């Protein structure tokens, strides 16, 4: 049997799909499983034992990654069943044009014609989409293919290259001698509305250093270097560092999150890295519904201010961004302290020297 898994286009969503992906591999142990994904998403699942081959697609990339080339590769594979994690029209069209005999996905965006198994999304009594966990939707797709319940344990894998890069970070910053390392993730690809103020992250970092003697590492993506530099500068404390001056990659971010004792993050991809590696995580929610990305992870705390204008799901706040600004560093620090009390670093399997 040959199975194509069209992976989500957002980094965090890929992590939330891992229980379903793992269940499909376990249910079809000798099947040829092909992942279809964006190039940057491939780095998220790098090191995983689930795929026999990846087909990369990028409409702005080189010719072999564009539409007709992807369709041709699917046709050559002779796919028996395709599972469409994204709800996009494009993914269903590619699966249909690519000759995938069975095409499992949600009936969204007018694409039901291209699906052999069109699942209905969760709706409220008015027929509107109801905020509900995406991880459960992904599991429904896997069960439709024939698996048992995949559960909610997300899973990622570090790579030798990622670990080697993280060893360099830890050595240059003296993290090996630190009693506690706290990760801060201030970025969010979704948009500025998810951002917590740099001043608030800096004040939180100061509290960790002053009150707990922690070392603090500010994570960042390639477009967030300036933000990471700003947080470190505003903190005005030794023991607070960032990845801004290192060669940034998803592999490095994964490996760093794997080693921290707790992560404080916006509602973005690295939040799910923490859960996949068993790290305690405090997530700062603003404009988005917690329900969409609930993963039932027991070492997670969600903080969100209830404001009259939210959750609005907007990428940029048209008002005063009160949903994020009203979250104080003091209450975030208190939530972190309580979580570290429940899951202290000494009780967490040691991974700082993992290779």
N, C-alpha and C positions, 0 to 999 in steps of 0.2 A: 504493500500500500504506500502511496505517496501523498503527503499532506503538506499544504502550504499554510503557514501562519502569517497573516498580514499584521505586523506589529503596530501598536499605537504610534502616533507622531510626537507625543510629549514624553519626556524622559521619565517623569514620575508615573505616568500611565503604563509605561513599559514594565516598571517594577511591579505595579499592581496586577499586571497580567501574568506574572511569573507563577503563581499557584496553578492557573489554568494551563500554562505552557508545560509545566512539570507534570501535571496530571495527564496531559495528552501523550507526552513521551513515555510515561509509565504504563499507560493503557495500550499503547502501540509500540512495544519495545523494539520491534524489528522494522518498523516503517521508516521510510526516508522522509525526514521532516525538513522542509525548506522554509527559512524565515524570509519574509519580504519586508524591507524596512528602509528608512532613511539612513544615510551614512552615519550621522551622529548618534542615532539610536543603536547602531551595531556595537558601539563601544560600551553601552550599558550592559548588554548580554554577553560581552566578551568573556571567555573563560567558562561559560555555561556548557554543560554536556548535552544539551537538548537538541541542537541543530546539526544536520549533516551538511548544510550549505546555506549561504545567505545570498539573496538577490537584492542588490541595492538599487533604490530608485530615488531620483532627484531631478525634478523637471528643469532645474537651472544648472544641472551638472553636465558631465561629459555625455557623449552620445549613448554609450552603453548603459547609462543609468536612466535614460529618458523612457517615455511611455512605450513606444513600439518595441524597443529593445527588451524592456521588462516583460511585455506580453510574449515576445518570441521566446524568452528564457522559460517562461511558464509553460508554453506549448511544448517545448523540447522536454521538459520534465515529465509531462503527462500526468498532471495532478489529479488524484481521485477526489480529494476533498480540500476545500479552502475554508479557513476560519478567519473571519474579518473582524479584528478587534476595533479598528477605527470605524466610525459611522459615516465616513466620507463616500460620496457618490463615486469618486475616482477609484477607490479600492474595489468596489463591487464591479465597476466597469472592467477593470483590469482582470479580475478573476474570471469574469464571463468571457472576455475576449481571449484570455489565456487558456481557455478550454478546460477550466477546472470543473469536473463533473458535478460535484456537490459544492454549494456555496452558502455558508452559514453566516448570518449577520443580522443586525437589527434593522427593522423596517423604518428607516429614517431618510430624509432628504430625497424622497421620490425614487429610491433605488430598488424597490421590491421586485421589479421586473427582472433584475439581474440575479436575484437570490433564489436558491432552491428551498432554503429553510429561512423564512423571514420571521424573526422573533419580534414580539411586540414589547416596546419599552414600558417601564413603569409609569403610569399616568394617574393623576388625581381624579376626583369625581367630575371635574369639569373637562376632562380629556387633555389637560395640560401635562407636560412632562413634570414628574415629581422628583425633586432632589433625592437621589438614592445612591447607595454605594456603587461606584463603577466596578469595584472588585467583584461584586456579586453578579453584575452583568457579564463580566468576562467569564466567570465560572459557569454561568448559564450557557454560554457558547460552547464551552468544553463539554458540559453534560449533554448538550444536543448532539455532539459528535459521538457520544457514547461513554464518556468517562464517568467514574464515580465523583462524588462531591470533592472538588479540589481543596477545600478548606481555605484558610486565609494566611497561611505562612508564606510570606514573600521571601525571595532568596536571590542573592547575587553572589558573584565570585570575584575575588581579587585576582590580579594577574601578576606574573613576575615583574613585568615592566612597571606596573603601578606600585607594587611594593618597593621596588628599588628606588623609584622617585620619592616615595614617602620616607624611606630610610634616610635619604639625603635631607629632606625637610626636617625630620626629627633630629638628625645630627647637627645641622646648622643652627637650630633653635634650642638645642639642649633639652628636648622634650623627654629623652629617655630618663632623665633624673627627676622629672616632674612627678609629684604625687597625684596630680589630677590635671587632665587636659580637657578643656571645654572648647567645642567647635561652635562658631557662629556663622550662619549662612544668610547674608543680607539680601541676596539677589533674587530675582524672579523673572523668568522669561515672559510670563504672561503679560506683565505691564507694571507701570509705576504704582498703580493702586494697591498692589500687594506689598509694597515696600514699607518697612518700619524706619523711622528717621535714623540717619547715621548717628546723630547725637544720642539717641536712645540706646543704640547698640554700643556706643562708646561708654556710656554710663554703666550699662550692664557689665561690660568687660571690666571696668574699674571695680565694680562690686565683687566680682569673682576674684580678682587679684587681692583686693584689700581685705575681704572678709573670709575667703577660703584658701588663699595662697595658691590659687590655680594658675596654670598657664593657659592662655587663650589663643586660639588659631582662627583667623577670619578666612573663610573660604571665599572663592570668587570664580566666576567664569571669565572668559577672555574679554568680555565687554564690561566687566565689573571691577577691573583693577583699580580704577580711580576711586570707586566707592570703598574698596577694601583699604586702600592707602588712607583715605579720609578717616575711617573709623579708628585705625591705629593711631593716627596723628591726634585726633580729638581725645583719645583715651588718656594720653599723657602718663603712661605707666610702662615700666619695664615688664617683660613677661607677656606682652601682647604682640602677636605677630600676624602676618597675612601671607597668603600664597601669591600675592600680586607680582612678585619678582621672580617667580618660578615658572618653568614651562607648564602651562595649565592644560589639563586634559581631563576627560571624564574618568579615565583610569586612576589618575592621581586623586581626584575628588573622592572616588569610591574608597580607595585605600586609606585616605585620611579619615573619612567618616568611620571606617571600620575600626580605627584605633582610638578615637576620642572616647571620653567617659560619658559625655552627654552632648547632644547637639541642640542648639537653639536656632530655629529657622523660620523663614517665611513659608507660606504654603507653596512649595516648589519641589523640584525633583529630589534634591538631597535629603529632604524630609523622609522620603521613602527608602533612600539608601540606608539611613539609620535603622529603620525597622527591619530591612532585609539582612542587616548584620547584627541584629540584636542589641542595638544601642538605645539607651533612653533618649527621648526626643520631646522637646517642647516646641509646638508649632504656633506661630502668631498669625491668626486669621483676621482678614479685614473684609474685602468686598465679596468673598466667595462663600458659598454654602459649605459648611463642614460636612454635610451629609454626602455630597458628591464623592469626596475622597476619604471617607471613613474606612479604615482598614481593620478595625477591631484589635489593634496592636496593644497589648497590655502595658507596655512601657512608654506609652505616649500620653501627653497632656495637650489639650487644645485650649488656647486662650482666644476669646473673641468678645469684643464689646458689642452689646446690643444697641444699635443706633436706629433712629427712625428711617434713615435713608438706605439701610442695608439689610441683608447682603444684596448688592446691586449687580454683581458680576461684570462691572465695567473695568476696562483695562486702565483707564486714567480717571481719577476722581474729578468731577466737575465742580465740586464744592470745596470743603475744607479738610478732607481726608481724616475726619474725626475718628473713624473706625479704627485706624492705626495709631493716630496721635494720642488717643485717650488710653492706650495701653501703656502703663508706666513701667520703667525699668525695675522699680521696687517690686511690683507684683509679679513681673516675669522672674526676677531673681528668687522670690519666695517660692514660686511654683517649681523652679529648678532645684532649689534646696530640698523641697519635699520629695521630689522624684529621686534625687541622689540619696536621700535617706532611705527610700524604699529599695533602691537598687544601687548600693554603694560601689565604688570602683573595686574594692577588695573582693566583692561578691561576683564581679563580672569576669568571665574567662579572659585571661590575659592575652591581648593581641597586639600589644605595642611592638613586639619584636617578631611578629608573624612574618614569614617569608613566602 
